Amino acid sequence: MCRRKGRCEVRCGGSSRSLRALCAATLTTVLVAGCSGEDTPIVEVVEVTEGEVTQTISAPAVVEAANRQPVTASAPGVVAVIRRRDGQRVEAGDLVVRLVNDDVELALEQAQAAEAAVNASRTGVRVDPPGDAAEVAARRSVAELDADVLPDLRRARRRAAAVDDADRRRAAQQTVELLQAAYHDVRDALLDAGRAVAAQQNAAAASFGSVLDQALAQATAGQAAQAANAADAAAAQAEDLDLLAPIDGVVQLGRAATGATAALPDDLADAAGADALAGGLGTAGQEQGGELQVGSQVTPGQTVFTVFDLSELYVRADVDEIDAPQLAIGQTAEVLLDAFPDRTFTGEVTAVALEAQTGATGGVSYPARVQLLDLPGRRRRRPRLGMTASAEIVTDTVTSAQVVPARAIVRREGGQAVFVVRDDRAVLVAVEVDALGEEQAAVRAADLRADDRVIVSGYEDLEDGDPVRTDG
């Protein structure tokens, strides 16, 4: 019988010359017909070439915006105004949604009133200057003295002027002048004394008032700080009811909190109604968790709206941990989207996650961010956020003199190798793979010749040295 791999076995028995001759003829026939290679495996071969091999890794991806900033409510409230709708553009700082909260407004009024009261109590203690009374009393005494003395001085002056003798008249007039000068000295002394007493009393009063002011300031310092902090906190909470766009971009409103819509304050009801009509909101009281609208209840921590920066688009590619070591920022990529089957987008890796993420099935991957570079000008032809995609990221490009089909690579004894056909036998040649593309591989091997033909199919059961036939 004849077995695979060219091993033939023929057994002949008998002692007659004719039988031995017949067996010899039969053996010749078997060797020619049975062992002529009809059962030798047929393999497909491809010549070794030179060229460029591009190595890529493939990963599932999803379209993302350049940036997204959710805005949450820090306090409960009721939607009073909606300035922007889904898809409308905003600039950073624009008012998007305004909330109202009676408790916050009341707290602000109370805090401001308490702060004003404390500040008023710290303006100082007024002490009326007591010295004013002393000076008034001195002036009153001088006035009384004037009333008593001045008439007597006038009469004495007239009598002196009526004296006939010139010497006696002159002496009398000198006496009157002396009396008048003495009177003015007394009068001035009374006024000076009154002013001095007034100054002393006023100084004492001012010192007393200063001491009282210091004591009051120390006593109310804690209250003032507490009132100021409360007022600041209430003001900040009131400001938080105005929800502003954090970045330039496009708005997407969130959903209403679970629960019925709430009533608005009377002073905002008319404005809210006008806003609802302008925005096409319809009537209030949408179903729970429905569209955010004027009158919707908002809870702390709830995302009221999100602003998306669509100036650039990216895909987040979840790269398997086996391929992750090949990733690097700046690598180019081709991105295929299910929604655009006839188009390939080019991209560039701009970020690679430092930490892995674990999927629902327990698989580990590293997200890589790929910017889409050749977006069309018309937005309706651009990818939309959340679209599914796949990214082919180019990790290496190698020019080699030894390029073989990728399917020719086999694993043998813990390494990589290829089978080549030499003298109708399969020869196993160990290789080092420099780059592995989808169809081609750049390899290095000292034993691989330029005229070698590598086996690309039919090598599954081959061993080094086995005879083979090529399909051509």
Secondary structure by P-SEA (a helix, b strand, c coil): ccccccbbbbbbbbccaaaaaaaaaaaaaaaaccccccccbbbbbbcccbbbbbbbbbbbbbbbccbbbbbbbcccccccccccccccccccccccbbbbbaaaaaaaaaaaaaaaaaaaaacbbbbcccaaaaaaaaaaaaaaaaaccaaaaaaaaaaaaacccaaaaaaaaaaaaaaaaaaaaaaaaaaaaaaaaaaaaaaaaaaaaaaaaaaaaaaaaaaaaaaaaaaaaaaaaaaacccccccbbbbbbbbccccccccccccaaaaaaaaaaaaccccccccccccccccccccccccccccccccbbbbbccccccccccccccccbbbbbcccccbbbbbbbcccccbbbbcccbbbbbbbbbbbccccccccccccccccccccccccccccccccccccccccccbbbbbbbcccbbbbbbbbbccccccbbbbccccccccbbbbccccccccccccccccc
